[in-house]
Amino acid sequence: MLKQPPLTHDRRQFLRLATVGAGALMLTGALPAALAHASPAPKAANNLNPQQALARLMEGNGRYAEGVTKRHEFMSEREALEGGQNPFVAVLSCADSRITPEYAFDTGLGDLFAVRVAGNFVTDDGLASLEYAVAVLRTPLIMVLGHDSCGALAAGVKATKDNATFPGKIQGLADAFKPSVRKVLKAPGDLLANAIAQNVSDTVARLKAESALLADALATGKLHIVGGIYRLHSGRVELIG
């Protein structure tokens, strides 16, 4: 399970980034120069509130599923983004090669801040990345994105139900899903599908509960965190509570 690191002096400084402008922090010396460079907002269309960001994200998924995606001008986007970024969504998704969030939501460069790990669960580094997106880049939306037939969750099901063991670090990955799998062992329906959905819901809950920085952004209405399941056949993302 992910544990919040102790609130050291450096971490307390980082937690304050969510509520203080990057420019002001740079002047006071509280914001490291390397982080200050992340503050420019080169894409005006990405300055959205959480509700607008979710609507735009799902509209993009609709275009992707229907095969009518936009033409993205990557050359001009590269030039505009050279000095900074302001993505309107951060997506914590599985590392599975069949799911590419940038494609699935029909986004261009600088639109989607991607954190990927097998099984789309929270690691310390993943949480730090999402905190950075919210605190420094002012990203208004986080989506936890699971998918059908997830191999990582299948390993978690086998480890939980059959005491299966796996080589190398894969065992630790499988063990990370056991709490979610146990919650649905006796639930009706397909066990793997239920475990995939439960893992997404549990990850959303953990993001809300285990990060003081994200909790502050949620409380002030600057952030929304949602879960979704990507359907491999249709390409559509279904939101889940």
C-alpha positions as CSV (number, residue, x, y, z in Angstrom):
1,M,0.0,0.0,0.0
2,L,1.1,3.5,-0.7
3,K,2.1,5.5,2.4
4,Q,2.2,9.3,2.5
5,P,5.8,10.4,3.0
6,P,6.5,12.5,6.1
7,L,5.9,16.2,5.8
8,T,9.5,17.4,5.7
9,H,10.3,21.0,5.1
10,D,10.8,20.4,1.4
11,R,7.5,18.6,1.1
12,R,5.6,21.3,3.0
13,Q,7.0,23.8,0.4
14,F,5.7,21.6,-2.5
15,L,2.3,21.2,-0.9
16,R,1.9,25.0,-1.0
17,L,2.3,25.1,-4.8
18,A,-1.3,24.3,-5.3
19,T,-2.6,27.5,-3.8
20,V,0.2,30.0,-4.7
21,G,1.0,31.3,-8.2
22,A,4.3,30.1,-9.7
23,G,5.4,33.6,-10.5
24,A,5.0,34.7,-6.8
25,L,6.7,31.6,-5.6
26,M,9.6,32.2,-7.9
27,L,10.0,35.7,-6.6
28,T,10.1,34.5,-3.0
29,G,12.5,31.7,-3.7
30,A,10.0,29.0,-2.6
31,L,9.6,27.6,-6.1
32,P,12.7,25.9,-7.6
33,A,13.7,27.4,-10.9
34,A,13.2,24.0,-12.6
35,L,9.6,24.0,-11.6
36,A,9.0,27.6,-12.4
37,H,9.6,26.9,-16.1
38,A,6.5,24.7,-16.1
39,S,4.1,27.6,-15.4
40,P,3.5,29.3,-18.8
41,A,0.1,28.5,-20.4
42,P,0.7,28.3,-24.1
43,K,-2.6,26.7,-25.0
44,A,-5.5,29.1,-24.1
45,A,-8.1,26.4,-24.9
46,N,-6.7,24.3,-22.0
47,N,-7.7,26.9,-19.4
48,L,-10.8,25.0,-18.2
49,N,-12.6,24.3,-15.0
50,P,-12.9,20.7,-14.0
51,Q,-16.4,20.2,-15.5
52,Q,-15.4,21.7,-18.8
53,A,-12.3,19.6,-18.8
54,L,-14.3,16.4,-18.3
55,A,-16.8,17.4,-21.0
56,R,-14.0,18.0,-23.5
57,L,-12.2,14.8,-22.6
58,M,-15.3,12.7,-23.2
59,E,-16.2,14.5,-26.5
60,G,-12.7,13.6,-27.7
61,N,-13.3,10.0,-26.8
62,G,-16.5,10.1,-28.7
63,R,-14.7,11.3,-31.9
64,Y,-12.1,8.6,-31.4
65,A,-14.7,5.8,-31.1
66,E,-16.5,7.0,-34.2
67,G,-13.3,7.3,-36.2
68,V,-13.6,11.1,-36.8
69,T,-10.6,12.4,-34.9
70,K,-9.3,15.9,-35.5
71,R,-6.2,16.7,-37.5
72,H,-3.5,17.9,-35.1
73,E,-0.9,20.4,-36.2
74,F,2.0,18.9,-34.4
75,M,4.6,21.3,-35.9
76,S,2.9,24.4,-34.6
77,E,2.1,22.7,-31.3
78,R,5.8,21.8,-30.8
79,E,6.8,25.5,-31.3
80,A,4.1,26.8,-28.9
81,L,5.0,24.3,-26.2
82,E,8.7,24.8,-26.2
83,G,8.5,27.2,-23.2
84,G,5.9,25.5,-21.1
85,Q,2.7,23.4,-20.8
86,N,-0.8,23.6,-19.4
87,P,-2.5,20.2,-19.9
88,F,-6.2,20.1,-19.2
89,V,-6.2,16.5,-17.9
90,A,-3.8,14.1,-16.2
91,V,-4.5,10.4,-16.9
92,L,-3.3,7.5,-14.7
93,S,-3.6,4.6,-17.1
94,C,-2.3,1.1,-17.7
95,A,0.9,0.5,-19.5
96,D,-0.9,-1.9,-21.9
97,S,0.1,-1.2,-25.5
98,R,-3.5,-1.4,-26.7
99,I,-4.5,1.7,-24.7
100,T,-3.0,5.1,-25.7
101,P,-4.8,7.9,-23.8
102,E,-3.7,10.6,-26.2
103,Y,-5.4,8.7,-29.0
104,A,-8.4,7.5,-27.0
105,F,-9.3,11.1,-26.1
106,D,-8.2,12.7,-29.4
107,T,-5.8,15.1,-27.8
108,G,-2.8,16.9,-29.2
109,L,0.6,17.8,-27.7
110,G,0.4,19.5,-24.4
111,D,-3.2,18.5,-23.7
112,L,-2.8,15.3,-21.7
113,F,-0.4,14.6,-18.8
114,A,0.2,10.8,-18.9
115,V,1.2,8.6,-16.0
116,R,1.3,4.9,-16.9
117,V,1.9,1.8,-14.9
118,A,0.6,-1.8,-15.4
119,G,-2.8,-2.0,-13.7
120,N,-3.2,1.8,-13.3
121,F,-2.6,1.9,-9.6
122,V,-0.9,4.5,-7.4
123,T,2.8,4.3,-6.8
124,D,4.8,7.0,-4.9
125,D,6.3,8.3,-8.1
126,G,3.0,8.2,-9.8
127,L,1.4,10.2,-7.0
128,A,4.2,12.7,-7.1
129,S,3.7,13.1,-10.9
130,L,0.0,13.8,-10.4
131,E,0.7,16.2,-7.6
132,Y,3.1,18.1,-9.9
133,A,0.4,18.3,-12.7
134,V,-2.1,19.8,-10.3
135,A,0.2,22.0,-8.2
136,V,2.5,23.4,-10.9
137,L,0.7,22.9,-14.2
138,R,-2.7,23.6,-12.6
139,T,-4.4,20.6,-14.3
140,P,-8.1,20.6,-13.4
141,L,-8.9,17.0,-14.0
142,I,-7.4,13.6,-13.2
143,M,-8.8,10.4,-14.7
144,V,-7.9,6.9,-13.5
145,L,-8.3,4.7,-16.6
146,G,-8.7,1.0,-16.5
147,H,-9.5,-1.4,-19.4
148,D,-11.0,-4.7,-20.4
149,S,-8.8,-7.9,-20.1
150,C,-6.1,-6.2,-18.0
151,G,-3.2,-8.7,-17.6
152,A,-2.0,-7.0,-14.4
153,L,-5.4,-7.4,-12.7
154,A,-5.6,-11.0,-14.0
155,A,-2.4,-11.7,-12.2
156,G,-3.9,-10.1,-9.1
157,V,-6.9,-12.4,-9.4
158,K,-4.8,-15.5,-9.7
159,A,-2.6,-14.4,-6.8
160,T,-5.6,-13.9,-4.6
161,K,-7.8,-16.8,-5.7
162,D,-5.3,-19.5,-6.5
163,N,-2.2,-18.3,-4.5
164,A,-0.3,-18.1,-7.9
165,T,3.3,-16.8,-7.8
166,F,5.1,-14.9,-10.4
167,P,8.8,-14.2,-11.2
168,G,10.8,-11.1,-10.4
169,K,8.9,-7.9,-9.4
170,I,5.7,-9.1,-11.0
171,Q,4.7,-10.7,-7.7
172,G,4.7,-7.4,-6.0
173,L,2.6,-6.0,-8.7
174,A,0.0,-8.8,-8.4
175,D,0.0,-8.5,-4.7
176,A,-0.9,-4.8,-5.0
177,F,-4.3,-5.7,-6.4
178,K,-5.3,-8.2,-3.8
179,P,-7.3,-5.7,-1.6
180,S,-9.5,-4.8,-4.6
181,V,-9.9,-8.4,-5.8
182,R,-10.9,-9.5,-2.3
183,K,-13.8,-7.0,-2.3
184,V,-15.4,-8.6,-5.4
185,L,-14.5,-12.3,-4.9
186,K,-18.2,-13.2,-4.1
187,A,-19.8,-10.5,-6.3
188,P,-22.0,-11.7,-9.2
189,G,-20.7,-11.5,-12.7
190,D,-17.2,-11.8,-14.2
191,L,-14.5,-11.7,-11.5
192,L,-11.8,-10.1,-13.6
193,A,-14.2,-7.4,-14.9
194,N,-15.4,-6.7,-11.4
195,A,-11.8,-6.5,-10.1
196,I,-10.8,-4.1,-12.9
197,A,-13.7,-1.8,-12.0
198,Q,-13.0,-2.1,-8.3
199,N,-9.3,-1.3,-8.7
200,V,-10.3,1.9,-10.6
201,S,-12.7,2.9,-7.9
202,D,-10.2,2.2,-5.1
203,T,-7.5,4.1,-6.9
204,V,-9.8,7.2,-7.2
205,A,-10.6,6.9,-3.5
206,R,-6.9,6.7,-2.6
207,L,-6.0,9.7,-4.6
208,K,-8.6,11.7,-2.8
209,A,-7.6,10.4,0.6
210,E,-3.9,10.0,0.6
211,S,-2.6,13.3,-0.9
212,A,-3.1,16.4,1.1
213,L,-2.3,18.4,-2.0
214,L,-5.0,16.8,-4.1
215,A,-7.5,17.0,-1.3
216,D,-6.9,20.7,-1.0
217,A,-7.4,21.2,-4.7
218,L,-10.6,19.1,-4.6
219,A,-11.9,21.1,-1.6
220,T,-11.4,24.4,-3.4
221,G,-13.1,23.3,-6.6
222,K,-9.9,23.4,-8.6
223,L,-9.8,19.7,-9.3
224,H,-12.1,16.8,-10.1
225,I,-11.0,13.1,-10.0
226,V,-12.9,10.5,-12.0
227,G,-12.6,6.8,-13.0
228,G,-13.2,5.2,-16.3
229,I,-13.0,1.9,-18.1
230,Y,-11.7,1.7,-21.7
231,R,-13.5,-0.9,-23.8
232,L,-11.0,-2.5,-26.2
233,H,-13.6,-3.4,-28.9
234,S,-15.4,-0.1,-29.2
235,G,-12.7,2.3,-27.9
236,R,-15.2,4.0,-25.7
237,V,-14.5,5.0,-22.2
238,E,-17.3,4.4,-19.6
239,L,-17.2,6.6,-16.5
240,I,-17.6,4.8,-13.2
241,G,-18.3,6.2,-9.8
